[in-house]
Amino acid sequence: MPDINETMGQYSELFMLLAAGTYTVAFIAFAWDLARSSKVLRAVDLKAAEAAPARAGVPVSAGISAAASVDRLASHVGGPAGIAERPSSTARRTGTDAAGAGQTAEPGMRYAPERRVPARVAVALTILGALIHGAGVVTRAFGAGRVPWGNMYEFLTTGAFVAVAVFLLALIRRDLRFLGTFVIGLAIIMQVAASIAYWTPVGHLVPALQSYWLIIHVSIAVLSSALFTLTFAMSALQLVQSHRQKTVAAGGPDRLGFMRLVPSALSLENLSYRINALGFIGWTFTLMFGAIWAEKAWGRFWGWDTKEVWTFVIWVVYAGYLHARATRGWTGTRAAWLSIVGYLCVVFNFTIVNQFFNGLHSYSGL
């Protein structure tokens, strides 16, 4: 058994602190991007509404009223995609500057040619934070002489790192920067909880965890949980966007201007469904490999231990979500709520079950 390197453990904690600080600045930058881009979109719409009727000889007040009607219709029919196209095309006709206006997320969530400086800064800071965070995870592993997920502190810090890494990888193919505030916010909460509530000094694994199955079983669980973290944020935004679209379609005021950067509720739902399907496959392997490991460690595949039961409950909830949406027509807010319930089960399994239920899986380290 390798010796414990407490110095590396201290470096790990320093890296974790620096990463949390960097994420905090990135969080502010993502929030700034949402607020700033919302104001830019409103300004472009107002300028276009004033310019169009002036050329046609229509009173400005009537033009603004018509533009507001078009804005409500675009939000209802095409969501933010319709809004993204209208200001850009109008700006080209009138000669106004559409910088920033075309960056609303379309249904395909592709990158538009215009640049959003705060969003670029936020992504750069997130990459920097992830590199520092990764250094913290690696130094923790060197300090303990093993994989760094042997207790709740290590699982949470590693899980936050993987969630951010998955988010950054997703940004390569899709413009999901509108999720940045929520994903980075969750990562900060996870790191704070790990440092305050679950901090555990560097140490050896308990005998039951000294197995290669720890690497297989827990690594897949961490990756699946990271995917579920993304879909949780998307489902929450879907509920907000759905409410906003219905309000605007009914003629109500658009009080959530920042949501104009977010795709339509349907687009969010479709992408969330695909990511949940990947996470469900990973969770299935988590359940299977956990059963195999249980047979190796305790001589039985299943023993109705509390942790085993809740791992199965999570699998059932996400299986029900996928089945209900694919075959029973459970779309819209019902699908979003079911996805959120699944993630809340993941959180309950990790926190409440680990801390307050005695069983063979009581490895919280607390």
C-alpha positions in Angstrom: 0.0 0.0 0.0 1.5 3.4 -1.1 2.4 6.0 1.5 0.2 9.0 1.9 1.7 12.2 0.5 0.2 15.0 2.6 2.0 17.7 0.7 0.3 16.7 -2.6 -2.9 16.7 -0.7 -2.4 20.3 0.4 -1.5 21.3 -3.2 -4.8 19.6 -4.2 -6.8 21.7 -1.8 -5.0 24.9 -3.1 -5.8 24.0 -6.7 -9.5 23.3 -5.7 -9.7 26.7 -4.1 -8.1 28.5 -7.1 -10.5 26.6 -9.5 -13.5 27.6 -7.5 -12.4 31.3 -7.6 -11.8 31.0 -11.4 -15.2 29.4 -11.9 -16.8 32.2 -9.9 -15.4 34.8 -12.3 -16.5 32.7 -15.2 -20.0 32.5 -13.7 -20.1 36.3 -13.5 -19.0 36.6 -17.1 -21.6 34.2 -18.3 -24.3 36.1 -16.4 -22.9 39.4 -17.8 -23.2 37.9 -21.3 -26.9 37.0 -20.8 -27.7 40.5 -19.4 -25.7 42.4 -22.0 -26.9 40.4 -25.0 -30.5 40.8 -23.9 -30.1 44.6 -23.9 -28.4 44.5 -27.3 -31.3 42.5 -28.8 -33.9 44.9 -27.4 -32.0 47.9 -28.7 -31.7 46.3 -32.2 -35.4 45.5 -32.2 -36.4 49.0 -31.1 -34.1 50.6 -33.7 -35.5 48.4 -36.5 -39.0 49.1 -35.4 -38.4 52.9 -35.6 -36.6 52.7 -39.0 -39.0 50.5 -40.9 -42.2 52.6 -40.6 -40.2 55.8 -41.2 -39.2 54.6 -44.7 -42.8 53.4 -45.4 -44.4 56.7 -44.1 -46.0 54.9 -41.1 -46.1 56.7 -37.7 -43.3 55.4 -35.4 -45.7 54.4 -32.7 -47.6 52.2 -35.1 -44.4 50.7 -36.3 -43.3 49.9 -32.7 -46.6 48.3 -32.0 -46.4 46.2 -35.2 -42.8 45.1 -34.3 -44.0 44.1 -30.8 -46.7 41.9 -32.4 -44.1 40.3 -34.7 -41.8 39.8 -31.8 -44.5 37.9 -29.9 -45.4 35.8 -32.9 -41.7 34.9 -33.5 -41.3 33.9 -29.9 -44.4 31.6 -30.2 -43.7 30.0 -33.6 -39.9 29.9 -33.8 -38.8 30.7 -30.3 -35.4 32.5 -30.1 -34.5 31.2 -33.5 -37.1 33.5 -35.1 -35.9 36.4 -33.1 -32.3 35.6 -34.1 -33.1 35.8 -37.8 -35.3 38.8 -37.8 -33.0 41.5 -36.2 -30.1 40.3 -38.4 -32.0 40.6 -41.7 -33.6 43.9 -40.6 -30.2 45.3 -39.7 -28.8 44.4 -43.2 -31.7 46.2 -44.9 -31.5 49.3 -42.7 -27.7 49.4 -42.4 -27.7 49.1 -38.7 -25.1 47.2 -36.8 -26.3 43.8 -35.8 -23.3 42.9 -33.7 -24.5 40.6 -31.0 -28.0 40.4 -32.2 -27.4 37.3 -34.4 -26.0 35.3 -31.5 -29.3 34.1 -30.2 -29.3 30.3 -30.2 -31.1 28.7 -33.1 -32.8 25.3 -32.9 -29.7 23.6 -34.1 -27.6 25.5 -31.6 -24.9 26.3 -34.1 -22.5 29.2 -33.7 -23.4 32.4 -35.4 -20.6 34.5 -37.1 -21.0 37.4 -34.7 -18.9 37.4 -31.5 -20.2 37.8 -27.9 -17.1 39.0 -26.1 -18.3 38.3 -22.5 -19.3 34.8 -23.5 -15.8 34.2 -25.1 -14.2 35.5 -21.9 -16.4 33.2 -19.8 -15.5 30.2 -21.8 -11.8 31.0 -21.6 -12.1 31.4 -17.8 -14.0 28.1 -17.7 -11.2 26.3 -19.6 -8.6 27.8 -17.2 -10.7 26.8 -14.2 -11.0 23.3 -15.6 -7.3 23.0 -16.0 -6.6 24.1 -12.4 -9.5 21.8 -11.2 -8.0 18.9 -13.1 -4.6 19.6 -11.5 -6.4 19.4 -8.1 -7.9 16.1 -8.9 -4.6 14.7 -10.2 -2.6 15.9 -7.2 -5.2 14.4 -4.9 -4.7 11.1 -6.7 -0.9 11.3 -6.3 -1.3 12.3 -2.7 -3.4 9.2 -1.9 -1.6 6.9 -4.3 -5.0 5.8 -5.9 -7.9 7.0 -8.0 -9.4 10.1 -6.3 -13.0 9.0 -5.7 -12.9 7.0 -2.5 -15.2 9.2 -0.4 -17.8 11.9 -0.8 -15.3 14.7 -1.0 -13.4 13.1 -3.8 -16.5 12.0 -5.6 -17.9 15.5 -5.5 -14.8 17.3 -6.6 -14.2 14.8 -9.4 -17.8 14.9 -10.4 -17.7 18.7 -10.6 -14.6 18.5 -12.8 -16.2 16.0 -15.1 -19.4 18.0 -15.4 -17.4 21.1 -16.5 -15.3 19.0 -18.9 -18.4 17.5 -20.5 -19.9 21.0 -20.9 -16.7 22.3 -22.5 -16.6 19.3 -24.9 -20.2 19.9 -25.8 -19.3 23.5 -26.7 -17.1 22.2 -29.6 -20.2 21.1 -31.5 -23.0 23.2 -30.1 -23.4 26.8 -28.9 -24.5 25.9 -25.3 -23.0 29.0 -23.8 -26.4 29.9 -22.5 -26.0 27.0 -20.1 -22.8 28.4 -18.7 -24.3 30.3 -15.8 -26.2 27.2 -14.7 -23.6 24.5 -15.2 -20.7 26.6 -13.7 -23.1 27.6 -10.9 -23.7 23.9 -10.1 -20.0 23.2 -10.2 -19.3 26.0 -7.7 -22.0 24.6 -5.4 -20.5 21.1 -5.6 -17.0 22.4 -4.8 -18.3 24.5 -1.9 -20.2 21.6 -0.5 -17.2 19.3 -0.9 -14.9 21.7 1.0 -17.4 22.7 3.7 -19.6 19.7 4.4 -17.6 16.7 3.1 -14.0 17.6 3.4 -11.9 14.5 4.1 -8.1 14.4 4.5 -6.0 12.3 2.2 -6.1 8.7 3.2 -6.2 5.1 2.2 -9.2 3.3 0.9 -11.3 1.0 3.2 -10.6 -2.6 2.4 -13.9 -3.2 0.5 -13.0 -0.4 -2.0 -9.5 -1.8 -2.8 -10.5 -3.3 -6.1 -10.1 -2.5 -9.8 -13.9 -2.4 -9.9 -13.7 1.0 -8.1 -12.2 2.5 -11.2 -14.7 0.9 -13.6 -17.9 1.3 -11.5 -17.4 4.8 -10.1 -15.9 6.4 -13.2 -18.9 5.5 -15.2 -21.2 6.7 -12.4 -19.3 10.1 -12.4 -19.6 10.5 -16.2 -23.3 9.6 -16.1 -24.0 12.0 -13.3 -22.2 14.7 -15.3 -24.5 14.1 -18.2 -27.5 14.2 -15.9 -26.2 17.6 -14.6 -26.4 19.0 -18.1 -29.9 17.8 -18.7 -31.0 19.0 -15.3 -30.0 22.5 -16.3 -31.5 22.2 -19.7 -34.8 20.9 -18.3 -35.0 23.7 -15.8 -34.5 26.2 -18.7 -37.0 24.4 -20.7 -39.7 25.0 -18.1 -38.8 28.7 -17.9 -38.7 29.1 -21.7 -42.0 27.2 -22.1 -43.7 29.6 -19.7 -42.2 32.6 -21.4 -43.3 31.5 -24.9 -46.8 30.9 -23.7 -46.9 34.3 -21.9 -45.6 36.2 -25.0 -47.9 34.3 -27.4 -50.9 35.3 -25.2 -49.9 39.0 -25.6 -48.2 39.3 -22.2 -45.0 41.2 -21.6 -41.6 39.6 -22.1 -40.1 40.0 -18.7 -37.3 37.4 -19.2 -35.2 39.1 -21.8 -32.1 37.0 -21.2 -34.1 33.9 -22.3 -34.0 35.3 -25.9 -30.5 33.8 -26.0 -31.9 30.4 -25.2 -33.4 28.1 -27.9 -37.0 27.2 -27.9 -38.4 24.8 -25.3 -38.8 22.1 -27.9 -35.2 22.4 -29.0 -34.0 22.2 -25.4 -36.3 19.2 -24.8 -35.0 17.3 -27.9 -31.3 17.8 -27.0 -32.0 17.0 -23.3 -33.6 13.7 -24.4 -30.6 12.6 -26.5 -28.1 13.4 -23.7 -30.4 11.7 -21.1 -30.3 8.6 -23.3 -26.5 8.6 -23.2 -26.6 9.1 -19.4 -29.1 6.3 -19.1 -26.8 3.9 -20.9 -23.9 4.8 -18.6 -26.1 4.4 -15.5 -27.2 1.0 -16.8 -23.5 -0.1 -16.9 -23.1 1.5 -13.4 -25.8 -0.7 -12.1 -24.5 -3.8 -13.8 -20.9 -3.4 -12.8 -22.0 -2.5 -9.3 -23.8 -5.9 -9.1 -20.7 -7.7 -10.4 -18.5 -6.0 -7.9 -21.0 -6.8 -5.1 -20.7 -10.5 -6.0 -16.9 -10.3 -5.9 -16.9 -8.5 -2.5 -19.9 -10.0 -0.7 -20.8 -13.1 -2.6 -24.1 -11.9 -4.0 -25.2 -9.7 -6.9 -28.1 -8.0 -5.1 -28.8 -7.5 -1.4 -31.4 -4.7 -1.3 -28.8 -2.4 0.4 -30.1 1.2 0.5 -27.5 2.4 -2.0 -28.3 -0.4 -4.4 -32.0 0.3 -4.1 -31.6 4.0 -4.9 -29.3 3.3 -7.7 -32.0 1.1 -9.2 -34.6 3.8 -8.4 -32.6 6.3 -10.5 -32.4 3.8 -13.3 -36.2 3.3 -13.2 -37.0 7.0 -13.2 -34.8 7.7 -16.3 -36.1 4.5 -18.0 -39.6 5.8 -17.4 -38.6 9.2 -18.8 -37.2 7.7 -22.0 -40.1 5.3 -22.4 -42.8 7.9 -21.7 -41.4 10.4 -24.1 -40.7 7.9 -26.9 -43.9 5.9 -26.8 -46.5 7.7 -24.6 -46.2 11.2 -25.9 -44.9 12.6 -22.6 -43.4 15.8 -24.1 -43.1 19.4 -22.9 -43.3 20.2 -19.2 -44.1 16.7 -18.1 -40.9 15.3 -19.7 -38.9 18.2 -18.2 -40.2 17.5 -14.7 -39.5 13.8 -15.0 -35.9 14.6 -16.0 -35.6 16.9 -13.0 -37.0 14.3 -10.7 -34.4 11.9 -12.0 -31.6 14.3 -11.1 -33.0 15.0 -7.7 -32.9 11.2 -7.1 -29.2 11.3 -8.0 -28.6 14.1 -5.5 -30.6 12.3 -2.8 -28.7 9.1 -3.5 -25.4 10.9 -3.1 -26.1 13.1 -0.1 -28.9 11.7 2.1 -28.4 8.0 1.4 -24.6 8.3 1.9 -24.9 10.3 5.1 -28.0 9.0 7.0 -28.6 5.4 5.9 -26.4 2.7 7.3 -25.4 0.0 4.9 -22.6 -1.8 3.1 -22.0 1.3 1.0 -21.3 3.7 3.9 -18.0 5.0 2.5 -18.7 8.7 2.8 -15.5 9.3 4.8 -17.2 11.5 7.3 
